[in-house]
Amino acid sequence: MTLHRSDSETPSLRRILGVDPAASGPTGYGVIETDGRSFRVLRYGALRIPPKRLKSSAGACLHDVHALLCQIIEEFHPHAMAVESVFTALNMRTALRLAEVRGVVLLAAEQHGVEVRSYSPREVKACVAGYGHADKKQMQLMVRALLKMEETPEPSDAADALAVALCHIQGEQFASRFGLSSDRLTPPTRRVVTSSSTRRQSAARTSGLQPTR
């Protein structure tokens, strides 16, 4: 889905491509444009590979994910790509499949000279929802609220990709505000969360949970 397409060439605008790689389900993607004060969603969605194509070739999924990301990069020219890292609690087989998909994601970025940053699922949730164990519904609602979207982003994989992009933008803003290099932020999301009590309370109201302290 494409929203608020912007063709502005204003130097202060930055575009971030968020990617949520998947081992078996859809791979989510989302492009956000920001001037440091407001956000504009340019495109989001999730690539689901048809079962018939998956059976036709062992590399079909990897090929299609790589082709899609190359297309998005060439169309929107993002300044950076934010990717969710491999979840360490996955079983070995699933982790290997996820690593394969993540590999072609990184390949697409390298081929187009796009900087890549990785964020763990907990870091992304803590940054966006103010709670490191937020569920998918909470994340969808928080992404919608933060990006001022008219509808809840669907599927949840697309919302996760937008959340990863938001996490990266928060880190960049923190680094810029305090004159730090983004390379030395370890990790930026945890520092942002310490001053996000309002966002924590909002996430708690969304789910009925008590905000963490």
N, C-alpha and C positions, 0 to 999 in steps of 0.2 A: 504494500500500500504506500502511496506517495501523499504527503501532506505539505502544504505551505512551501511549494517549490520556490527556491530563491536563486536568482541568477546574479545577485550582487557580487561585485568584485572588491568590496571594501576590504582593505588590508587587515583591519582589526577583527574580521570574522574568522572563526576557526571551525572546521568541520571534523567531527570525530565519528569514525565507523566502529560501532560496537558489534561484537560477534560472540554468540553463545554456541560453541561447537557441541554436537551431539553424537553419541556412539550409535544409536539406533533410531531415535526420533528425529524431528525436524531440527535443522541448524538455523538458529535465529540470527537476524541481522537488523541493524538500525543505524541511520545516519542522522546526527544532530548537528545543527549549526548554532554557534553562540557568539555573542559579542562581549561576553563576560558578565552581562547583566540579565539577558533574556535568552530563551532557547527557541529554536525552530526545528521541528521534525521534518526532515526532507523525505525520508523513506523508511519503512520498516516492514518486516514480514518474516516468514520462516520457510525454508526449503524442505519439502518432504519428498523423498524419492519413492516413486511407485514401486510396490513389491515386485512387479514383473521385471522392471529394469534392474532391481537389486539382484534378482536371480540370473539375469543375463550376463553379468560380469561382476567379478569380485571388486573391481576398481570403479564401478559406475558411480557410487556415492562420492568417492573422492574426486572424480572427474567433474561431476556436476557442482559440487561445492566450490571447487577451485574456479570453474568457469563463471559461476555466479558472482563470486567476490571480485574477480578480475573485471567483470562488467560494471559492478557497482563502483569500484575504484576509478575506472576510466570515465565513468559518468559524473561522479561527484568530486573527485580529486581530494579525498580527505587528507588532513594534515597528520593524522595519527590513527592507528587502529588499536582499540582496546579489546582484549580477548580474555574470556574466562579461562582460568587455568584448570588443569586436570584435578578432579576431586579425589583426594588421597584415600577416601574410604571405599572407593569402588573396588569390586573384585578385579582380579588380574585381567581376565578376558575383556571385560568392559573397558577397563582403563587403557588397554592396548588399542582397542577400536577407537576410543576417544582421542588417543594420542595420534593415531593415523589421520583423523579428520583435522585435528589441530595442526598437524604438520602441513597439510595443503593450504590451510588458512595462512600460516606463516610464510609459505612459499609465495602465495599471491602477493602478500605485502612486500616481500623482498624483491620480487620481480618488478614492482612498481615504485620501489624506493620509499615505501611508507613506514614510518616509525611504528613499532609495536610495543605495547605495554600489557602485562598480564596481571590479573587480579583474581584472588581466590573467591569462591562463592560467598564465604562468610564476610569478606571485606566488602563485596558489592552490597550485600544485604545490610550490613552495618552502616554503610555510607548513605544508601538511598532510603532505607526504612528506619534506620536508627536502632535496628535489632538484628543481630547476627543470625538468628534462627527464623526470620520471617518466612512465611509460606508463600506459595506462588500467587495466591489471590491478593495478599497484602502487597506484594511487590508490584502487581499490575495496578492496584489502586494508587500506590505512592508514585509510580512512574507517571500515571495519568495526571495526578495532582501537580507534581513538580514541573511537568512539561506543558501544563494547561491544555491538555488534549480534550477534545469534545467527546471522545468515546474511549472506553477502556481498550488498550492495545491487546489484540488477539492475533495468534495464540499466545500462550504464556511464554513460549520460547522467544518470540519477538520482543515481549516486554522485558525479558531477561537481558536481551542484547542491548536494548535502550538503557537499561539500568547499568550495564557495564560501561557504556559510553558516558553516562552521567557520573559514574564513579571516577573515571579518568578526568573529566572536566573539573570536578571538585578538587582533585589533586593538583591539577594545573593552576587553578585559582589560588589554592593555598600557597603553592610555591611562588607564584607571582606576587602575592600580597606580602610575603615575608622575605622576598629576595633570595629564595632558595633554588637550587637546581633540582629539576624533577627527577634526575638520576639518583639524587641522594635522599629522596623521601622514602622512608622505610617504616611502615607503608603510609601513604598520604591519607588513606581513608580513616585510619584509626585516630589520627590527629584531628581530622575534620569532625568526627563523631563526638569528640569530647566537648565541642561547643554547640552541639545540635540537640539540646534538650527539647526544644519545641517540636522538632521532627520526630523524636522518639515518642513524644506524647501523642502526636498525630497518628503514628503507626499503631500505637497501642489502642487508640480509640477505634481505629479501623477494624481491629481483630478482637477487641474486648480483652486484650492482655494488659497486664500491668507493665508500665515502662520500666526498663532496667536502669540501674543507677551505677 
